Amino acid sequence: MTDIELKTLKDNLWHSADMLRAGAHLAANKYGQPILGLIFLRYADILFKQHKQEIDAEYQQYKGTRMEREYKDIAIEKCGFFLPECAYYDTINNAPDDAHKAVLVKKAMETIEQENPKMEGVLPKEVYGQLVPEEEPELLSRIVRVFKDIPEDISIDLFGEIYEYFLGNFALAEGQGGGTFYTPASVVQYMVEVLQPTTGDKKFLDPACGSGGMFVQAARYMHRHNASSQDMMRFRCYGVEKEPDTVKLAKMNLLLNNVRGEITEANSFYSDPYNAFEAFDYVMANPPFNVDEVVLDRVIEDKRFNTYGVPRNKTKSAKKASDKKETVPNANYLWIGYFATALNKNGKAALVMANSASDAGGSELEIRKKMIEDGIISQMVTLPSNMFSTVTLPATLWFFNKQRPNKDEILFIDARNIFTQVDRAHRKFSEEQVKNLGIISRLYEGDSDSFWALVEEYKAAGKQDQVDWLLERWPEGKYQDVIGLCKVAKLDGEDGIKDQDYSLNAGRYVGVVIEDDGMTEQEFADTMRGLHSEFSQLNAEALKLQAEIDKNMKELFGED
């Protein structure tokens, strides 16, 4: 399937959400559950069909012998689950177009969960009754038919892309609420590009995992870099999410993308289901910003949080003992400290954080100083604004690396001017922008081979503009600071990190590009005089208009 064909398919499938908005008796933030459930049902049907001949052959080969095995056991071994006949997509699609179809879908979901314990409680079951309104009982049938259009020879990787596409669209549609479960794919792709996760017996943590996008993009990165199925079997993901409905989205996302792992419903501030301290190879997360309701007593003695320090109010609380318990003033640095302490001796982390955390003062400054001097922070990247559905202001990416050699310096990247406009209110990184930003990290690490390989890739694809972008900045294929884009800042020395009061704001270090307008000094002076003259004329006209308006107001209303 070509990229154009996949895009057309996604757009056609998204039309099903428009059907729901028009006819279903559902709240605006509930469209996702039934749609994503049907995507999973179609996925299960296609994947099972793709393996059915192989399953049947093995079952028949040993039937009636001492080696005979249950059909269900063979199915689980071959494709990861068993699909009962009542859940075949054709069984549901071919049923009469009436309200009973909701009963059939519910039964299919329930039976899948019964036959496959790892899916227990994951699939939406009760919501489909709301998709057969009395005035349009055939609505559910129409939506089911939409997903029948997914071709049966589609790859499972593309199925995962479809699920992620719907997650992203639902997040955009929900606005502020959607951002609680979805981080834009291009941001996560860039985070993974910097981390470069490797296969093997690796453990991957996301303590605020939403719908599991960090895990999925990490797995896709490893697939692109020739990880075998056996390699991926050893890569384990561990997620924590406190919203029950979002836990279900994440579990379905892992299943659809064939990512092995666990998702636990819990609050990461008060629960540690995986004994995270110094236990993980990778940590990635986009946690909620500026949380201010974390009870201090619940975290103050927890080594996940207190290793670098717990944020505290500047003055002691004047509350009486009987009043509400003291809370952490801002939990941003609880998250930051947690991600750092969850890493094992070779661990790496990438996290999204509010820009304000980069320069925060008070107790947060003291925590940041300890982390900088400890050498764990390897890179800071300021993102463009409007990349997220939850916030319009720029956020910052923090990168940790426990095994890096140069612990007395940090790479700063200001990516605020690198983006592709999606619509009036949203931006993203293009595929080339993800690669170009990622190559800065490779150059900094001394990996010139990857740089030249990317140049050759662009040349082969006829993308001379991208070749020029790279070679204008690093003509020798070696890292160098680029004003307005990237800078390696030392801890000590003139204009070092200490001199900047331990700020981690990239803008303080990379500088600003001053563009040459090509004008001579005289041309510049003439241009400024012309602009000033024009401004004076416009100002005089504005005063005349104001006087006319005042006159008219007096005549109309008799005002002084």
N, C-alpha and C positions, 0 to 999 in steps of 0.2 A: 504494500500500500504506500503510495507516494505521500509526501507532506501535504500536497494540495487535496488529495483524496481524504486524508485523515482530517484536515481542517473542515472540509465540507461535511463529513460524517459528524464531527463534533457539533457543528452549527445546527445540523438537522436534528440531532438528538436533543440539543438544548431547547428546541421548539416544544418539547414535552413539558418543560417548566412553564412555558407560556400558556399551554393548555390548562395547567393546574391553576395558575393565577386567575384565569378566566372563569373556571367552573367549580373548583373544589371548595369544600367548606373547611379551609385550613387557614391558620394564622400565617402572616407573611414570613415568619421565621421557621415555619414547619414544612416548607415545600421540599427541603432536602431529604428528609427521612424516607418518604416513599420512593422518590426517584432513585436515590443511591441504593435502596434495597432492591429495586428492579434491575439496576445495573449489575448488582452482585448476583442476582438470580440468573441473568443472561450469561454472565461470566461463568458461573458454575456449570450451566448447561453446555456451553461451548467447550470448556476445558474437559468436561467429562466425556463429551462426544469425541474429542480429539484423542482420548486415551481408551475409548470403549472397545475398539477392535483388539487392542493389546490385552486389555483386561479379560475380554471374552475368550481370547485364545489361550491364555494361561489357565483360566478356570476350566475350560473344556479339556485341556491337555492332562490335567491331573484329577479330573472328576472320576469318582469311583475307585481311586487308588488310595494307598496309604498316605500319599502326599496331598490329598485333596484339601483345599482351603476354602474358607468362606469367601463368597464373591465380594462381600463388603471389605474384607481385609485386603484383598488384592487391589481393589479400587483405591483404598487409602494409601497403599504403598506406591501405586503408579502415579496418581494425580493429587494426592494430599487429602482427599475426602471422598465420601460416597454420596451419590445423588439418587434419591428414591424416585420412582417413576412419577409420583404425584407432583414432583418439583420440576419435571421436564418442561422447558419453556413452551414447547408446542402443545402440551397438555393444557396449559393455562391459556395460551393464545387462541386455541381452537374451540374453547368452551364458549357457550352463548354469551352475547354481549349484554349481560344484565347484572343486577346487583350481586348475584351469587358468585361472580368472579372474585370479589373481595374475600369471600370465604375460601376459595381455592388458593389464592395467594397466601392468605394467613396459614392455611394448612401446609402449604409447601415450605414456608419459612419454619414453622414449628417442627416439621418432620426432618428438615435438614439439621436443625439444632439437636434433635433427639438422636439422630444417626451419627452425628459428629460432635462429641462433647466439647471439643475446643472452640466450637462456635456458640456454645450455650449463652443465651442472653444477648447475643450480638445483633441479630437481625430484627428489623422493625416488623411488628406483626399486627398490632391493633389499629394502625393508622389507615389501612386500606379501606375500611368501611366508610371513611369520610370522602373517598374518591368515587363514590357511586351516588351522587345526590339525586334526590327524587326527580328533579327536573331534567337530569341528564345522566341516567343510570349507565349509559355506555361509555362514560368518560374514562374509567379505568381501562377498559378494553382498548380505547384509542391510544392511551399512553403505552400499554403493553405492546401494541403493534409497532410503535416507534422504535423500541429497542430490539424488535425482531429484525430490523434492518441492519443490525451489526452483523457483518459477514462471518460465517462460521469458520473461515480459515484465518481469521485475524490472530495475530500473535498475542500472547499474554502480556508482553511488555506494553503493547499499544492499548490493551484493555486498562492497564494501570494508568496510562496517560489520560484515557477518557474519564476515569474516576477522579483523577486530580483536576482535570479541566472543570468538571462539575463542582468539585469542592471550591475551586477558585471563583467560579461564577456565582455560586451561592454566597460566598464570603463578600463579594462585591455588592450583591443584591441586598445583603443584610447590613452593609455598612459597618457601623461601630461594633455590632454584635458579631459579625462575621470574622473580624480580626481575632476573636478569642480562640478560634479553632484552626485558622489557616494563615500561614506565612507565605507571601508570594513566592512562587517557584523559582523565579530568577534570582532572588536574594539568597535562597537556600542553595541554589546551584553554585553561586559564587562562594558561599561559605565552605561548601564541600571542595570546591576547586582549590581553595587555600589549604584546607586540612589534608587533602589527598589521603583519605582513609585506605588502609591496606587490608587484605583478607588474612585469614588465619583465625586463631582462637582469640578473637577480639570482642570486647564488650563495649557497648555503645549506650549511653544514657541520655535521655531527655526528660528532665523532671517537670516540665510543663509542656507536654508533647502535643496537645491539641489533637489534630487528626492524623498525626504521625508523619507529616511531610518530610521532616529531617531524616528519618530512617529511610524513607523511600528514595530520596535523592542520593543519599550515601550509597545505597545498594545499586542504584543506576550508574553512579560514578564507577563503582567497582566492576560492574558488568561491561561498561565501555572500555575498561582497562584490562579486559581479558580474564576476569575472574571466572573460574569454572563453577559448575553447580555444586561440586564437592567443596570448593572454597567457601561458597555462600552458605553452605550448611553449618559452617563453623563460626559464622558471623552472627552474633546474638544482640538483639536490641531490647532495651528495657525502658519503658515509658511510664510516667506518672501523670495522671490527669484527674482533676477533681470534678468535672462536669460529667454526669452519667451518660447523657446523649452523645457527648464528644468522645467518650471512651469507646462507644459502639462504632462511631465513624472511624476511629483509629484502628480498631481491630479489623474492620472490613478492609481498610486501606492496606494493612499488612498482608492480609489474605490475598487480595487482588494482585498485589505486587510480589507475591511469593517471598516475603521477608519474614524470617523467623524471629520471634520475640514475644515479649509479654507486655501487656498494658495493665497497669493497676490503678483502680479508682481510689485516689487519696489526695490529701493536701500535703505537698512536699515540705511545707514549713513545719508541720507537726508529725509527719510520718516519714519513715525511711525504710520502705519495703525491700530495698535491695542492698542494705548496708553499704551505702555509697562511698563512705570515706576512703579515699586513696584506692578505689577498686576498679576504675574504668579507664579504658584506653582512649575513648573519645567521649566528649560531652558536647551536645549541640542543643540550643534552645532559643526560643523567643518568648521569654516570660512576661507576664503582665507588668507594666511599668507603674512605679510610684504607689505601690500598695501601702496603706498606712494603718491597717487594722491587725497586724501581727502582734500577738501578745508577747511581750518581752520575756516573761518568765518561762515561756514555752521554748525559747530558742537560746537563751543566754548561756546555758550550760552545754549546748550541743556543739561538738567539735567540728561539725560540718560548717557551722556559722562563726564560731568564736576563734578559730585559728588565726584569722587576720583581724578580727574585731567585729563587734556588733554595733551598728549605728545607735547612738543615744541622743536624747534631747539635751540641749545645751544646759538647761537648769533642771534641778530636781522637781518632780511633779508636786503641785500643791494639793493634789487630790487627797481626800481622806481614804483610809484603808478600806472603807466600805464601798467606795466609789468604784467605777470601772477600772479594771487593771491597766497598768501602763502598757503602751504599745510602742513598737519601733516606729520612729518618726517617718521613715521611708525605707521600704524593703528592697530597694534596688541593690544595695550593697550586701544584703543577705544573699540574694541570688548570685551576685558576682563572687562572693566568698565561697558559696556552695559549689559553683562550677569549678573553681580552682582546687578546692580540697577533695573533690570527687576523682581527680586524676591520679593514676598510678605514676610510677617514676618515669615512665616514657610517654605519659598522656598528652593529648592535645584537646583544645576546646575552642568552640566558636559560639558566640552568643550575641543576640540583638539587645541593645540597651538604649534607654532614653539618652539623648545628647547631654542633658543636664548632669548626668552622673560623671561625665568626663572632667568637670570642673567643680564638682560639689565640695563644699567646705565643711568645717566642723569635724565631727567624729568620722565622717566619710572621707575627708582628706587624710586623716591619720591611717585609715584602712588602706587607702590608695597608695600612700607612701610606702607602707610595708610591702605591698604587692609589687610595686615597681622596684624597690630595693632587693626584694627576693628574686627578681629576674624572671618571673613566670609570664609576664605580659610580653608577647612577641610583636603584636601588630594591632594598630587601631585604624579603622576605616570609617570616615564620615559618609553616610549615604545621602543621595538626593532626597528632597522632600517628596511627598505624595507617592511613596512606594508602598504604603500600607493603607488598608481600609480603615484602620483605627486611628491613625494620627497623620496629620499633614506635614508637621515639622520633620526635619531630618532626624533619623536615628543613627546610632553608631554601632559598628561591629567590633567586638573585642575578641582577640585571639590569644590563647594561652598555648605555651609549648614548654613542657618540662625538660625536654632533651636538647634544646637549642644551645649552641656554643657561646653566642654573643649575648650574655645576660645583662650587659651594661648599656644596651641600646634597644630602641624600639623603632620599628618601621611605621611611619604615618602615611596614610593615603587619604587625600581629599577627593572623593568621587562625586561631589555634589553636582558637577556639570556633565557627568557621564550618565546618560539615560536615554530611553526611547519613550516617547509619549504614546500612551495607550488611548486615552481619551482626555477630556478637559481636566478631569480630577485625578487621574492615575498615571503612574509611570512604571517602567520596568527596565531591566537590563536585557539587551538583545543577546543572542548566543555569542556574537563576536565581542560584545562588551564584557561578558563574563570571562571569556578567554583572555582578553587584553588586560583586564584588571588582575586576573589570576597569574598572568605571566610576570607581573611585577614581583610577586612573591618568589617565583622560581628564580628570577634574575638575582634577587637579594640573597637567595640561598646558594648562588653560584652555579645554577643550572642553565648554562648557555645553550645546551643541546635542545632543551625544550623550546627555547626562544626561536632558534633557527628552524626547528621543526614546524612551529606555528607559522613562521614566515612562508615556508615552502607550502604549507597547507593552503594559505590564503592565495599564493600565486597559482597553485593548481586549480583553485576554484574561481580564478579571475577576479579576486577581491583586492585590486591594487590599492584602493583607499585604505584598507586595513594594513596592508604592507607598509604604506607610507606612514601611517599613524605610529607603527612600531619603530620603524627605522629613523624617523625624525627625532625620536626621544632616546633611543638606545642604538645608535648607528653601529657600534662595535659588538653588539650582543652581550654587553656587560652592564650590570646595574650601575646607574648613576642617579643622583637626585634630580628631579624635574620640577622646576618652580611651578607652583600651583597644582601639582599632582602628588608627588611623593617626596619623602625626606626621611633619612635615617638620623634620629636624634640620640645623642649620647646622654647618659645620666648626668655626668659632670661636664665641666667646661663652659665656655662662653655660649650663651643661648641654649644651654643644655636643659634637660628636663627639670633639674633642680632650680635653675634660673627662672623657669616658667612656673614656679610654685607647684611642681608635680602635676601640672595640667596634662591631660591626655586628649586635648582638643587638637585635632590634626591641623586646623586652620592656623594655630599659633606657630606651627613649624614649617609647613610647606610653602607659605608665602602666597602672593597673588601675581598672576601674569599681567604685565603692563604691555598691552598691544601697541605696536608701532603703527601709527596711522598714515605714515608715508608723507606727511606734510612738512614743509620747511617752516622755520620759525615765523617768517613773514606771513605765510599762508595760514598758519594757526592763528596769528594775531588778527588777520582780516576776517577769518571765520568767526572768531569770538566777538568782534565788533558788530558783525552782521547779526549774530544771534542776539546780542544785547539790544540792538536797535529794534529788532522784531519783538523782543520781549517788552520793551518800553511802549511800543505801539499797541500791543495787545493789552497791556496794563491800562493805558489811557482809554481804550475802548471799553474795558471792563468798568472803569469809573463812570463813564457816560451812561452805560446800561444800568448801573446801580442807581444813579441819580434819576433816571427815567422810571425805574421800578418804584422808587420812594415816592415820586410825584404821583404815579398812578394809585398807589396804596392810599395816599392822603385823599385823593379825589373820590375813591371808592368808599373808604371807611371813615374819613374825617380824622385820621390819626395825626398826631403831632410829629 
